[in-house]
């Protein structure tokens, strides 16, 4: 029997000095389809609280990317996620739920991933899980901002339109491009090998000068 709501959505007011996105971010936590399982990694924090508060704690800790939650109210914050490493395993233990936690995603967008074959059959229910989906030509998760640094960067080009930027990403020749950052003032496009879900949340910086988009993968 499922003791925990399989999907928790939380709207938080995030008070930061650098966030120009009206200080609002959506937080979604989705339990994987395998019941009574937890992700076998060392938690960064463990406490006793409700499932909703557990998600809120994750959302306010810049290291947290997923949670284990037990029906006895044990909340474990994790700094990694199930599909990040193919050596990770979900261990069976009665009362546990493993939940992916995703940020800044609209409910309709999350449904694309939660209804996918990868979620139902392989427990890959998060937009972070790019190892069990098919990249599409459509883009989603459009927001003003960028991933700071070069961790996710394949390369960049100058003097291109947004349409050219998107098309080049789809047919990128030197690596798998799954997201873009576009600077319209100078018509600059940066091609990314990672989405902002795949890096720690603090690496994503909000800026009205740049537009971030990623390819739909379901």
Secondary structure, DSSP 8 states (H G I E B T S, - for coil): ---S-SEEEEEEE---SS--STTEEEEEEEE-SSSSEEE-S--SEEEE--HHHHHHHHHT-TT--EEEEETTSEEEEESS-GGG-TT--EEE-TTEEEEEEEES--HHHHHHHHTSHHHHHHS--STT--SSS-EEEEEEEEEEEEE-SSTTEEEEEES--HHHHHHHHHT-SSS---EEEEETTTTEEEEESS-GGGS-GGGEEEEEEEEEEEEEE-
